[in-house]
Amino acid sequence: MQHRAEPFMSAPSGVHRADAVIPLWALCKRGLASLALGCLLPAIAAQGVRLTDDRGVSVSLAQSPQRIVSLLPSLTETVCALGQCQRLVGVDRYSNYPDSVRHLPQVGGGLDPSIEAIVAQKPDLVLMAVSTPVAERLQSLGIKVIALEPKNHADVRRVLEQLGQLMELPDASRVWRDIDAGVSAAFQSLPRKAKRTRVYFEVNSAPYAASEASFIGETLKRLGVDNIVPASLGPFPKLNPEFVVRANPDLIMVGDHDFTGLQGRPGWSGIRAIRERRVCVFTPEQSDVVVRPGPRMAEAARIMAQCLLDKAP
């Protein structure tokens, strides 16, 4: 389912040669507002930033990255949710939210990125999934790489905090609090009759499903419904279609691309959800929201809650 960094700050205008004999700490102590940032940034620059990514690799940067290429839509959205869209200089072909990223150079997909296109953007950091195959090649070219691949709610929170730390933002956890509150509000919007509905969520017509162990499954659980696909099968298992027939869900959630032919599968016409037309077919835009583990998970919960309001038995 790196290049050389620019210095943090040049000398403030209006500071003459004679001022250089005054120690920086003394200027700070005098409370000169125009130099306040200068009191902090040298210490930050000296310390740099470091984190351990999802490969288990410790990555150090001399300073907070200012030119970022993202090869995963959920990471693109996370950077923007933290208010740092302006740091993005390139994205993968599937990153399409918010609208501003549609105008950025595209550098291929997460599994087939163009090294030449990435290098052309002169990034000081590339964000990617663990499965992206070009990490070593980019590192050999001197480009810093961080692999972060959120797979559940806890991962989304962790990645928000890690990217907030990386970009030296003071309150990255605020974004998670908003997500968490939004999911809770979606649950509160549901009447009792919608809860405990037995749901099948299909992510691909193979069919691959979202189980209880997936981030989608976690959202469904928080909405109070029952997922027919147990966590023991893994987050996104490929199912024998007969499994769904036997489970006989009350309601099916599926993207419009995968809905075609659903009713024609052997035995599926007898499934309660199909027989009673309790199938929510998500638009491509809605599918992008619900299948990405990132800052739009509260919106995903609202989409699924609306499905339950409309279709739950």
C-alpha positions in Angstrom: 0.0 0.0 0.0 23.9 16.7 0.4 24.9 19.9 -0.9 26.7 22.7 0.8 24.4 24.6 3.1 24.0 28.4 3.1 25.1 30.1 6.3 22.4 30.8 8.8 22.8 34.6 8.9 25.1 37.3 7.6 26.2 40.2 9.8 23.4 42.6 10.6 23.4 45.8 8.6 24.3 48.8 10.7 26.9 46.9 12.8 30.2 48.6 12.2 33.7 47.3 12.6 34.0 48.8 16.1 30.9 46.8 17.2 32.9 43.6 16.6 34.8 44.0 19.9 31.5 43.7 21.8 31.0 40.0 22.7 27.9 38.4 21.3 26.6 37.5 24.8 26.8 41.1 25.7 24.7 42.2 22.8 22.2 39.6 23.7 22.2 40.8 27.3 21.5 44.3 26.2 18.3 43.0 24.6 19.0 44.4 21.1 15.9 43.1 19.3 17.6 43.2 15.9 20.3 40.9 17.1 18.1 38.5 19.1 18.0 35.9 16.3 21.8 36.2 16.0 22.1 35.2 19.7 20.3 31.9 19.0 21.3 30.8 15.6 25.1 30.3 16.0 24.3 27.8 18.8 21.8 26.0 16.6 24.2 25.9 13.6 27.0 24.6 15.8 24.8 21.8 17.1 23.1 20.8 13.9 20.2 18.4 13.7 20.3 14.6 13.9 17.7 11.8 13.9 17.5 8.1 13.3 15.2 7.2 10.4 13.1 4.1 9.8 16.1 2.2 8.3 17.8 2.6 11.6 20.3 5.0 10.1 21.5 8.0 12.1 21.4 11.1 9.8 23.1 14.3 10.8 22.7 17.7 9.1 24.8 20.8 9.8 21.6 22.9 9.9 17.9 22.6 9.4 17.2 21.6 5.7 15.9 24.4 3.5 15.6 22.6 0.1 13.7 19.3 0.5 12.6 16.8 -2.1 9.8 14.5 -1.0 9.2 11.1 -2.6 6.2 10.0 -0.6 2.8 11.9 -0.6 2.2 11.5 3.1 5.6 13.1 3.8 4.9 15.9 1.4 1.6 16.6 3.2 3.3 16.4 6.6 5.9 19.0 5.6 3.1 21.3 4.5 0.9 20.6 7.5 3.8 21.8 9.6 3.7 25.1 7.7 6.9 24.5 5.7 5.7 24.0 2.1 8.1 26.6 1.0 11.0 24.3 1.7 9.9 21.7 -0.9 11.7 22.0 -4.2 10.5 18.7 -5.7 8.0 16.0 -5.2 7.0 12.5 -6.5 4.4 12.2 -9.2 1.7 11.2 -6.7 2.0 14.2 -4.4 -1.0 16.4 -5.2 -1.9 18.0 -1.9 -2.0 20.9 -1.0 -2.5 22.5 -4.4 0.8 24.4 -4.2 2.8 21.2 -4.5 1.2 20.5 -7.9 3.4 23.3 -9.4 6.7 21.8 -8.1 9.0 19.8 -10.3 8.1 16.1 -10.3 11.0 13.7 -9.9 9.3 10.4 -10.7 7.6 7.9 -8.3 8.6 6.5 -5.0 9.7 3.3 -6.6 11.2 4.8 -9.8 12.5 8.2 -9.0 14.9 10.0 -11.4 18.2 10.6 -9.8 19.0 13.2 -12.4 15.8 15.1 -11.7 16.4 15.0 -7.9 20.0 16.2 -8.2 18.9 19.1 -10.5 16.8 20.5 -7.6 20.0 20.8 -5.5 18.3 19.5 -2.3 20.0 19.4 1.1 17.6 16.6 2.1 15.5 13.9 0.3 12.6 12.4 2.2 11.5 8.9 1.1 10.0 5.6 2.0 12.2 2.7 3.3 11.3 0.8 0.1 12.6 3.6 -2.2 15.6 2.0 -4.0 17.9 5.0 -4.6 19.0 5.9 -1.1 22.5 4.6 -1.5 23.0 6.2 -4.9 21.9 9.6 -3.6 24.1 9.3 -0.5 27.1 8.5 -2.8 26.4 11.8 -4.5 26.6 13.7 -1.2 22.8 14.1 -0.8 21.3 13.5 2.7 18.5 11.0 2.8 16.0 10.3 5.5 13.5 7.4 5.1 10.3 7.7 7.1 7.4 5.4 6.4 4.4 5.9 8.7 2.2 2.8 8.9 -0.1 3.4 11.9 -1.4 6.3 14.0 1.6 6.2 16.4 4.0 6.4 13.4 2.1 9.4 12.0 2.6 11.2 15.3 6.2 10.2 15.5 7.0 11.4 12.0 5.3 14.7 12.6 7.5 15.2 15.7 10.6 14.0 13.9 10.1 16.4 11.0 9.2 19.1 13.4 12.6 18.5 15.2 14.4 18.4 11.8 12.9 21.7 10.7 13.4 23.2 14.2 9.7 24.0 14.8 8.6 24.6 18.3 5.2 23.0 18.4 4.9 20.2 15.8 2.8 18.1 18.3 0.0 20.7 17.8 -0.7 19.1 14.4 -1.1 15.7 15.9 -3.4 17.1 18.6 -5.6 18.5 15.9 -5.7 15.1 14.0 -6.5 13.2 17.2 -9.3 15.7 18.1 -10.7 15.4 14.6 -10.9 11.6 14.7 -12.6 11.8 18.1 -15.1 14.3 16.7 -15.9 11.9 13.8 -16.7 9.2 16.3 -18.9 11.5 18.3 -20.9 12.4 15.1 -22.1 8.8 14.7 -25.4 7.5 16.1 -25.4 4.3 18.1 -26.9 2.3 15.2 -23.8 3.0 13.0 -21.4 1.6 15.6 -20.5 -2.1 15.6 -21.2 -2.2 11.8 -19.1 -5.0 10.2 -17.0 -3.3 7.6 -14.8 -4.5 4.7 -12.3 -1.9 3.4 -10.8 -2.8 0.1 -7.6 -0.9 -1.0 -7.0 -2.8 -4.2 -9.0 -5.1 -6.5 -6.5 -8.0 -6.2 -8.2 -7.9 -3.6 -6.0 -6.3 -0.9 -7.8 -5.2 2.2 -7.1 -2.9 5.2 -7.0 -5.1 8.3 -7.3 -4.2 12.0 -3.5 -3.7 12.0 -3.4 -1.0 9.4 -3.8 2.8 10.0 -7.1 2.5 8.2 -8.1 -0.3 10.5 -7.1 1.8 13.5 -9.3 4.7 12.3 -12.3 2.3 11.8 -11.8 1.0 15.3 -11.8 4.5 16.7 -15.1 5.0 14.8 -16.5 2.1 16.8 -17.0 -0.4 13.9 -15.8 -3.9 13.4 -13.3 -4.8 10.7 -13.9 -8.2 9.2 -10.1 -8.6 8.4 -8.2 -9.5 11.6 -4.8 -8.0 12.5 -3.3 -11.5 12.4 -3.3 -11.4 8.6 -1.0 -8.3 8.5 -1.8 -4.7 7.8 -2.8 -5.0 4.1 -3.3 -8.7 3.3 -4.2 -10.1 -0.1 -7.3 -12.1 0.4 -9.0 -15.1 -1.1 -12.3 -13.6 -2.4 -14.1 -16.4 -0.6 -12.9 -15.0 2.7 -15.1 -11.9 2.1 -18.1 -14.0 1.0 -17.8 -16.1 4.2 -17.4 -13.0 6.4 -20.5 -11.4 4.8 -19.8 -7.7 5.8 -22.6 -5.3 6.5 -20.9 -2.5 4.6 -18.1 -2.2 2.0 -15.7 0.8 1.5 -13.9 0.9 -1.8 -12.4 3.4 -4.3 -14.2 4.0 -7.5 -11.4 2.5 -9.6 -11.7 -0.8 -7.7 -15.5 -0.8 -7.6 -15.8 -2.0 -11.2 -16.6 -5.7 -11.3 -17.0 -6.0 -7.5 -20.6 -7.3 -7.8 -19.6 -9.8 -10.6 -17.1 -11.7 -8.4 -18.1 -15.2 -7.8 -20.5 -15.4 -4.8 -20.2 -11.7 -4.0 -23.8 -10.9 -5.2 -25.0 -12.7 -2.1 -22.9 -10.6 0.3 -25.2 -8.6 2.5 -23.5 -5.2 1.8 -23.9 -5.7 -2.0 -27.3 -7.2 -1.8 -28.6 -4.2 0.2 -26.5 -1.7 -1.7 -24.5 -0.7 1.3 -21.3 0.1 -0.6 -19.4 3.4 -0.2 -17.5 4.2 -3.4 -14.9 6.9 -2.8 -13.9 9.4 -5.4 -10.2 9.6 -6.4 -9.8 12.7 -4.2 -11.4 10.9 -1.2 -9.3 7.8 -1.8 -6.1 9.9 -1.7 -7.2 11.1 1.7 -8.2 7.8 3.3 -5.3 5.7 2.1 -2.5 8.1 3.2 -1.1 7.8 6.7 -0.6 11.5 7.3 -2.0 14.8 8.5 -5.3 14.3 6.7 -6.3 11.3 8.9 -9.0 13.4 10.6 -10.5 14.2 7.2 -10.3 10.5 6.4 -12.2 9.7 9.6 -14.9 12.2 8.6 -15.2 10.6 5.1 -15.6 7.2 6.6 -18.0 8.5 9.3 -20.2 10.0 6.5 -20.2 6.6 4.7 -21.5 5.0 7.9 -24.1 7.7 8.4 -25.3 7.1 4.8 -25.0 3.3 4.5 -24.9 1.6 7.9 -27.7 -0.8 8.4 
